[in-house]
Amino acid sequence: MTQQEFVFKNRGLFLTLPAAALAIFGRPSAASIALGLPLAVAGELIRCWAVGYSGATTRNDAVTAPELVTSGPYGYVRNPLYIGNFITAAGFAIAFTGKNSDAARLALVGGSLVAMAAVYAIIVPHEEAFLRSKFGAAYERYCERVPRLIPQRPSTTSAQVTWDAGTLIQAESKTFALFGAMLSALAVKARGA
């Protein structure tokens, strides 16, 4: 197993560790919750939008793609699911750290986002190599039209895949559970603060 395969397979664990650090060491304030929680929800909605198009294969331990999805949020950016995750993480990091010292806030927020960026820096090229090998020229054309990380307005619309709400129930139970656990931890920490 390569390093990229190992990180991809264990990405959930690697991304749960910063969340646990926030839940343990964070000291939320009403202001930090008011600022961070809407951001976390917005990120989760972006993720749900992306998963509704990409399907349940996004939860596998190995990279799979029955088809090249270029519609919905994938018409704006190639990695909308990860952008949603990053926004959610930033929102929770802000929400949890309102009463932390500046140094602790910087360590928790910065550490969480750096850890997430490090995981994505490994798995995005891994996924891209898979998609390039499976879809060849079609994937290359997609990469020429759609940026990797900074969304842009699509030059063309593609409707080969439609959004499927049923996918969320099938594929997102772990994500929803983690989101709920973070909300619960935030509520407990806020009451105790």
N, C-alpha and C positions, 0 to 999 in steps of 0.2 A: 504494500500500500504506500503510495507516495504521500508526501507532506500535504499536498493539496487535497488529496482524497481523504486523508485523516481529518484535516480541518473541516472539510465539507461535511463529512459524516458526523462530526461532533460539534457543529456550529451552534446548535441549541445550547449545549453545555457551556461553550465558551462565551456565549452571549448572555447566559443566565448569571454568570459570576459577577459582572458589573451590577446587574439588577440586585443581586443579593447584597453587595456592598452598599448600595444606596439604601436598601431596606434596613440594614443593620446600623450603618453609621450616619444616615441622613437625619437631619433635624428640620422638618418642614415648618414653614410659617404660613399664615393665611395668604399673604401676598405671593409667596413662591408657588403655592398650590393654585391660586387664581391665575397666575401667569403660565405655569408649566402644564397643568392638567388639560387645558384646551389644545395645547400643542401636541400632547401625547395622544389625545383622541383624534386629532387631525391626522397624525401619522398612522394610527390604526385604520382609519377610514381609507387612506391611500393604499395601505397594505391590502385591505379587503377588496378594494377596486382591482388591484393587480391580481390577487389570487383568484378572483372571480373570472378572470380571463385566462390565466396560466393553468389553472386546474390543480388537482390534488398532487400532481407529480412534484410540486415544489416542496413537499414534505418528505421526500424519499432520502435514504442515506447515501445514494449515489445520484449523480446528475442524470436526469432523463428528460426527454422532450418528445412526445409523440408527434408534435408538429411545431413549426416555427410560429410563435404568436407575435403579431405585429399590430394588433388592434387594441382599442381601449387605451390604457395608460402607456402601453408598449409602443404606441405611435408617437409619444412625446419623449420618451426616454427608455433606454434599454433595461434599466434596473429599477423600475418603480417600487417593487416590493422592498428592496433594500433601502431606498430613499424613505419610504414609509417607516421602516424599522428605525432608521437613524433619527427621524423626526420624533418618533415615539420615545426613543431613548433620551433625546435631548429634553423633551418635555418632562419626563419623569425625573431626570437629573436636576432640572430646575426646581420642580415641585418638591423634591425631597430635601433640598439643601438651603432653604431660606434662612435658617438660624445657625447654620454652620459658620465657623470662622471663614475668613476669605481664603486662607490656605487650605482648609479642609474642603471648602466648596470647589476650589480650583482642582484639587486632587480628585474629588469624587466626580465632578462633571467632566473634567478633562480626561481622567482615567477611563471613565465609561465610554466616552466617545472615541478615544484613541484605541481602546480595546476593540470596539466595534469596527472602526476603520481598518485595523490590522487584520481582522478576520475577513472582511470583505476584500481587502487587497490581495488576499490569497485565493478566495473562492471565486471571485468574478473572473479572473483570467482562466481559471479551471473550467468554469461553465462556458466561457467563450470558446475555448479550445474544443470542447465537446460539440457545441453548436456549429462551429466552423467545419468540423470533420463530418458532422451528420448532414448539414444543410448546404454546405459549400457556397456556391455563387449566390444563392438566395440570401444566405446570412451575410455575406460580404456586402451585397447591395443594401440590406437593412442597416448594417453598420455605417455605411456611407450616408444614409438618410437620417438616422436617429442617433443622437449622442448617448454616450455611456451614462453620464451622471447629471448633467445640467439639462433639465427639460427645455424643449423648444416646441414651438407650434409645428404640428406635422405639415409637411409639404403635400402629402396625399393622405387620403383616408383609406383605411383597409377594414373590411367588415367580415373577414374570413372566420373569425371566432367571436361569439357573443358572450356577454357576461352571464355567469351562472351562479345564482345565489346558493344553490344546493352544494356547490363546491365548498363554500365557507363552512357549512356544517360538517362536511366530510373531512376537510383538510385542516381546519383551523382550531380544533378543540384545544390543542396544547397552547397555541398562541393566546386564545381567549382565556384559558386558565391562568397563564402567566400574567396577562393584563389584569385579570380579576384579583390575583394575588398581590400585584403591585398596588392596586387601588385599596385593597384591604389593609396592606401594610402602611400605606400613606394615611389612611383613616386612623389606624391605631396610633401611629407616630404623632399625628396632629392632635389627637386627644391627650396624649401624654406630654405634649410640649407646653 
